Each structure stands twice: as structure tokens, then as C-alpha cells.
């Protein structure tokens, strides 16, 4: 479907082609750039296309702008007014009738309103996110990466991209080996406590994992294997313990992600790169290209020769023969390209900033282009409880798990709060605010707006107000400035989703929903207090012949308008992975208000979050 902006671009392109054919200018029709004027009285859209054309010769820009205005090709009469401003800017005001058509667009497309068609020529996109080491439960920082990554995948798909969501499992290397050693130590603690004759348990290794969850893994190991792994020292072959610990922690991670409404198309094992020979093959390719060197027994990747911004060469294999993370990551990204992905989006923690140029070097080294790798760095989250910071850290054992946060505030609040700001901005996550069942809570406020729309439509059915089919004539009853303003917001949704996807900014939908909910609540208040009207018949119209004097056509038009608002809110909530509740069970405001019969003196007003 074409957005209002796209429709206006088509009108202008046709107009400029006619102007060119009429000899008003001779150059090719340039790209048409539309912007939103800062002041509403200047119209809905503005363009400087006359100034651009004037630079290429011909008549003065203002005169050319006037000629464009006079030659408009607008068969659908979408433009209500066009003004020439300043040296040659064109300001357009869209006709009210065209805005009203948005109701039909929304209701006609339903859950697909705002969705872009498949981008046939676009590259397949791989979005890798979370990828938390399987060394313990997910913490709140992983939660933000999960919310951002999942919302981005949903948004990209909605905008027409072919997307694969992927989790990279770091199941090789020293961290999982340390998890295995820590598990064995806790296993021996449990065994020695049960059988004191075995003597004291060995101490936890230096830099071991202290969290209580390690004891949980050890308990499961003891239940499964009994004293099979007992001894004064850890087994020489930690492989079975490592595999067991990874299996348990990955199961926890998967369960948490399902609970958090995050799904992955691919779970990719780092260990598989070693076992399959993919890592060795990638290193051989670098050797063939002359991009490795051996110094002091170590193998180095000459990243500085690839001009991607890395300031020094990087070790691939240490002098003790151990492969570095860099080597595995290089092979992993070569594997992604080999699977046919033309664009790779990696979502990492902000502390990986220095890793970006070396991975771009890796992409270039294996035959890709550095620009095929796009890295989004997710800033840290500070978790606040009663105003105090909650400390986190797997090794110390002091951290707030994502499961704990979900249990405390719910999935919707957690996802919404993680998405309230751009991914590279720090977030203070206020647990007390997030779990409030009141309009001070921004996610509650947005869902309240959706529930109110549902309640109005339910109440209309109870009152016997029959639902009308969409028709332009009926929608002419929508004449209030507030009604038309909200139609403009609904019309922006297709452009918003497309641009938010291109910018990798799902948080824009949070802003959109918050503003839409605020405008809807404000409309409800102003309708009564300013315009002396209501959407539905009130009690005074049910005395005797209660239908007398009530404009049911206007009510039916407004109910279509409410349905359109509800649909767009539902679509935006779905992209963010949030529920669209039709009822709110624990409101701190009168139920009558939600059902469309506002208490006298309040007008059904719902203040903006925080009392604004």
C-alpha cells in the first residue's frame, strides 16, 4: 500500500514530468524529497524541488514553484491547498477527505496495514543477537539485547525484508571449560556433604563461577550420575561435564527466551566450527591470501592491511595452540556469508566497540565487503529497585536474572522498558514504575488506550448501535481537528515502519504508540469538555425515546475511526512483541470510564504517564 507521502511523491513526479514536457525545465526529474514543516499552519508536507531544478538553469525558483503549483496532476484530489513560500518552497496541505480515506485503508488491510511488500531485490538479512555465553541464566542486560533484536526482526519482516534470527552458542573455549570445573567443584561439595567420610571438598577454582545456579547444575549432575565423577581432582576429560553443563544452561536460556516471546530460526554452535573443519578452512583461506603471519609461536591476522580501521594485528592462535575468539568469529561470519546472507546485523554489548573494525576486516578477508556487516551496540541497563542500583555479575554470583525481572514486572513491561530508547542509549530500568498497574506506567498507559478502544466498541454493541460499513460519505462526519489529527498519525504508520526498519530503530514505535495513546485519551477529554459531545449515547438519551436528538451517523463514523485506531495500535504492539489486551483487569480508575461512560467532572480523562 502506498503511504500518503508516497502518494504525494507520485503526484509531484507526474506534475514535474508534465512541466518538463511543457518546456518549463529541461533537466531530468530529480529525486523528490518531502519534509514535515515544523509549524502546522505551513501545511502537512513541504519540498524544495523547485530550488533544486532552478540550480540546473531555467526560470527563477519561485516562479518555477508557482508553475508547478499551477500544473498539478492530482486526479484523486488529495491536495487541498498548495502555497509557494520563501524563495520557492512548495507547502502542501492534504485534503481532509483524503485523510478520512485512511480509515478505509486501515480497516481494509487489517493486521497488514503498514506492511511493506517483499523486497525482492534486497539481500537476505541475518540478525544475530543475545548469543549469551551458556555459562548461566540470562541477566537483565541480555534481556535488553533480546528485546531489541526480536523487535528489530519483527520490524524488518514487517517492512518486507527476508530475515533470519540467529543465536550463536559459545560452546567452546575457556569460559565453558571454567563452567565445567565450577560445576564439578559444587558437585563435590554436595557429595562430601552427603558423605562426610570423603573429607573436605576441593575449593572453587580461581575465576570460577560463584552463582547459586552452578549448584543447581551440580545437583542435577549428582542426581543423574551419582558419584561417577568423584575424586580429589577434576576429571582429566571435562568433555562430558562441559556438555552436561551447557545442556542445562541452554535449556534455561531457551525457556527464558520463550517466556520473553523471543524466537530464533537458527541456533548455531561455535563448537561445530571446530569439529567440522570450518575454522581450519577459514584460516587456510587467509593464509592463501597472505593475510596471516607467525610470530613468537602465535598465528596473527594482519587486519591492519585491510584498511577497516583496526589499529593492530590480531592473534588467531596463541602460542599454546589455543584458538582465540577472533578465529572462531572469523569462521562464523564466513559461514554466514556462505549460507547466502547478503547483509549481517550483529547486536552486541557496548563493551564490544573495539571489536567492530577487526570483524569488518574478517568479512573483507573472507571475500565479503565490510559494509555487509552492521553492528548495533546495545548500551548497558541500570536496574533500580527502590531507588537503589541492583548489582550484576555472573562470576560474583550477584546478578538479577531476566526471569526475575519478568516475574517482577511481567513480559510486556520488561520488553517495553527495554525499548523506550535507542539501542545505544543507556537505560535506567525502574522496577517500581514498571510493575505499577496505573497510568503512571507507560506500557500500562498504552495498553489502557487499546483496551479503552475495545471497551467503546463493546459498549456500542450493548447499546444497540449497529456497526456501519466504511464509506467516504459517512466519514465526512469526522470533522473535529482532533479526529483529523489522529488520522494523520494513522497515515504516518506505513512510513514510520519502513523508516524505522531502515534506521534499525524499533524504539520509534514505542514513541508512536505513546503519542497515539496520549492523543486518544486527550481526545476523549476534549470531546466532552471542549466540544460538549461524546462518542456514545449517554444516560440522558435513554429516558423515554432515548434515540431522539442523537446523531447516530456521527456515532457510527466515530466508531469506524475508533476501530482504525485500535487496529493500528494492535499492529504496532505486535511488532514490539507486546500483548494487545481487550480488557484491563486492575484499573485504578472507574470501570464506567473505560466502558465509555465517563464520570461527570472527569470526562473520562486519562492523564499522560507521570501525571502529565
Secondary structure, 3 states (H helix, E strand, C coil): CCCHHHHHHHHHHHHHHHHHHCCCCCCCCCCCCEECCCCHHHCCEEECHHHHHHCCCCCCHHHHHHHHHHCCCCCCCCEEEEEEECCCEEEEEECHHHHHHHHHHHHHHHHHCCCCCCCCCCCCEEEECCCCCCCCCCEHHHHHHHHHHHHHHHHHHHCCCCEEEEEEECCCCHHHHHHHHHHHHHHHHHHHHHCHHHCCCCCCCCCCCCCHHHHHHHHHHHHHHCCCCCCCCCCCCCHHHHHHHHHHHHHHHHHHHHHCCCCCCEEEEHHHHHHHCHHHHHHHHHHHCCCEEEECCEEEECHHHHCCCCCCCEEEECCCCCECHHHHHHHHHHHHHHCCCCEEEEEEEHHHHHHHHHHHHHHHHCCCCHHHEEEEEECCEEEEECCEECCCCCCCCCCCEHHHHHHHHCHHHHHHHHCCCCCCCCEEEEHHHHCCCCCCCHHHHHHHHHHHHHHHHHHHHHCCCCCCCCCHHHHCCCCCHHHHHHHHHHHHHHHHHHHHHHHCCCHHHHHHHHHHHHHHHHHHHHHHHCCCCCCCCCHHHHCCCCCCCCCHHHHHHHHHHHHHHHHHHHHHHHHCCCCCCCCCCCCCCCHHHHCCCCCCCCCCCCCCHHHC
